[in-house]
Amino acid sequence: MGKVKIGIIGGSGMDNPLLLENKTEKKVTTPFGDPSDVLVIGSIKGVDCVLLARHGRSHNCSPTNVNYRANIWALKQEGCTHLVVTTACGSLQENKHPGEIVLVDDFIDRTNQRKLTFYDGTCPEAHGICHVPMNEPFCPRLRALLASSIKALGYSFHEKGTMITIEGPRFSTRAESKMFRQWRADLVNMSTVPEVSLNFMYL
């Protein structure tokens, strides 16, 4: 593999451009339209990084209205080799506490209004129609590296977790949350899908 460049999609509260050193801003467009905001290009401890605020820096994109395809395409277009994505979420299990990090390894999709693929035959720059496996949606090697770093820093975390993504913008009802727990979901949010499947397909 050549030089690593990390794409960071920052969720609510984790999209601060001050994370980066020597930063510049770049406005881009893609075959799928404009991403949520400008790309902030810089580095963290000597590693090239590109930060994108998922909901825009003014937080003006609801989870349903985020242009997920443009976001992922823009980061790939900028040369990102890996994606690290943060997301605000709620716990569905008593052993997952506020403030703890969870390295999600699987997901359940409960969205219903989102474009889930690049490969629907509508974009000449994508490669036709594809069916993509999702048996291991999150990179195990990258998750292991993150786990090692988190341990070294002394933070509390969980090495695995299943995320259920709902459409939003409303939160789940008590009945829905009870159902999600019965499905063995650990966390609930509004943005992992379709980011994870788009990343798997294109990066």
Protein Blocks (a to p, Z undefined) as FASTA:
>chain_A
ZZddddddddehiacfklpghiacdddddfebpcfbdcddddeehiacddddfkopnlpa
cfklpcfklmmmmmmmnopabdcdddddddfbfklcghiacddfbdcdfbfkbcfbfblo
pamkbgcjadddfkbmbcfklmmmmmmmmmmnopacdfbdcddddebjbdcdfklmmmmm
mnopabdcfklpmklmmmmmmZZ
